[in-house]
Amino acid sequence: MEKEKNPSMNFPQDFRCPISMELMKDPVTISTGVTYERKSIERWFCTYKKNICPATMQCIESLDMTPNHTLKRLILTWRNARSGDQSCSSSSAGRHSIKHDELMELLGTIESTPFKVSCLKKLKSILEIGDEIKDDFKRLEGVEVLVRIITQVLVESSDFVTFRACEEALGVLQLLLFSEEEDDESVQLLMEPECMKSMGIMLQRGSGEARFYTISIFQKMAKADYHWNYVAQDQGIEFFKSLIEITSDEICTKASSCALQVLIGILDASKKSRLKAIEAGAVSTLIELLPDSNRSKCEKIMQLIKLISECAEGRLAFIEHDLGIAAVCKKLLNVSEAATKIGVKIVWLLCNFHSTESVLEEMLVCGTVKRLVTLLHISGRSTTKDRVVNIFKLHSRRWRRYPCFPEELKGYLGLENEYSC
């Protein structure tokens, strides 16, 4: 019985149910002359309340079903013969040939069948076998087929079946895009505006699984040097809100990490994207994620805060958050050299472009100045150290009024005469 369920079996086309695409066990023929698996056609008539033939799309007046005994006997005969020589088909070449035939059949019928979801699930199970079959899928123009299914959601966004098919198609695509070697043509197809808009819809309205598929595809596109400035033009605030929401996903940390990486690519591309992210609430979310983040996540969050702080609106949103300066300060010297370097750049931006009395005082109170002093004692010359020196030269006059300001900085910065005035 297990062999009947084995998806690698090379069924003759006439033995396959047009709905489920599986080997039929109880074939029945309806008034249009087409034969289906009984359970599948009953579900079509009774559950989905359809009165058309799925294969021919003809209207049906009678829902009568006639058992196809002849076909059932042929299937039983074939199955018995098949079980006798099953061991002969276990070679790698044989399996690939079988899978190739299945791919050909699925890709030939998937766009015309009303049961796209079941076909896509079957397609996914085939592609999970390995890279060889994935390459075969691309050669058969499978990516083009999937993109057409995905973009259909733009036309029929309210249709549940179309929406589910789009979700399943994304699941198939993310399998392909996670392979290390990717042909440029496949990525170019995904970069088309209609496909990007469709994936944007799925990111906002899809299931948790579909959103993960989408963000995974976006991450691969980022590695392929996608020009993210088009996202700022074509996508609205809701797109950014959805992306930012995924960064807080505590259930799927992989989705959260992917979302952060994609945001870096998008915000690095244009100021317009940064403004949309700020409006969508990125600053507050990132600051609140920072304290409990691990090394990799921390570096990504700090990079995003730096990008946002490079525009006036971002700096204002950052300092208006009660935990902003303190959250960044605590990561200086405590995570990694990369995180410290980015953190100093954030502090430098604030000190150069938004150095209000309250901001400078908070830097002293939360320990930022103390950590900057520690960085001055690190041997060698670096851009980070130069920025720290620049910060003290700009603001030591105001900081020196506070008793916690280190007096030894006078000589280091060459400001003895200024202090004695």
Number of C-alpha atoms within 10 A of each C-alpha: 5 5 12 14 10 10 16 15 18 15 20 10 13 13 21 19 22 23 19 19 20 21 23 25 19 17 26 23 18 19 16 15 12 15 25 29 24 20 14 15 26 16 12 18 15 11 9 10 10 16 16 16 19 20 15 11 12 12 13 14 9 10 16 10 17 14 16 16 13 9 18 17 12 12 22 13 11 14 15 11 11 17 11 9 10 11 9 9 14 10 9 9 10 12 15 16 14 18 23 17 13 21 20 15 13 19 19 13 15 19 15 11 18 18 20 24 21 18 24 23 16 19 21 18 13 20 22 13 12 12 15 10 18 19 17 17 21 16 10 15 12 21 21 15 15 23 21 15 23 27 20 18 26 16 10 12 16 10 10 11 16 22 23 18 24 29 25 24 27 27 22 24 22 18 18 24 20 13 13 8 10 15 10 9 12 18 18 12 15 22 18 11 14 18 20 21 20 21 29 24 21 27 24 18 14 19 13 16 14 22 25 24 25 27 27 25 24 25 21 20 20 18 11 13 10 19 14 21 17 16 21 22 10 12 16 14 17 16 24 27 19 19 26 22 17 24 25 19 15 10 8 14 14 15 24 22 22 21 26 25 22 23 28 19 22 24 22 17 18 17 17 15 25 27 19 20 25 20 16 21 16 26 26 17 15 23 21 15 15 20 15 9 14 10 15 12 19 22 24 21 28 24 24 23 24 20 20 27 24 17 15 15 14 22 21 15 18 23 18 14 14 12 16 19 23 18 18 24 24 18 22 21 17 11 16 14 12 15 23 22 20 24 26 25 21 23 24 19 20 23 19 12 13 16 16 10 10 9 16 19 16 16 19 16 14 16 15 22 25 16 18 22 18 10 18 17 9 10 8 7 9 11 11 19 20 11 18 21 17 16 20 19 13 14 14 20 12 13 19 15 9 11 8 13 16 14 12 10 16 15 10 11 13 11 14 14 9 9 12 6 5
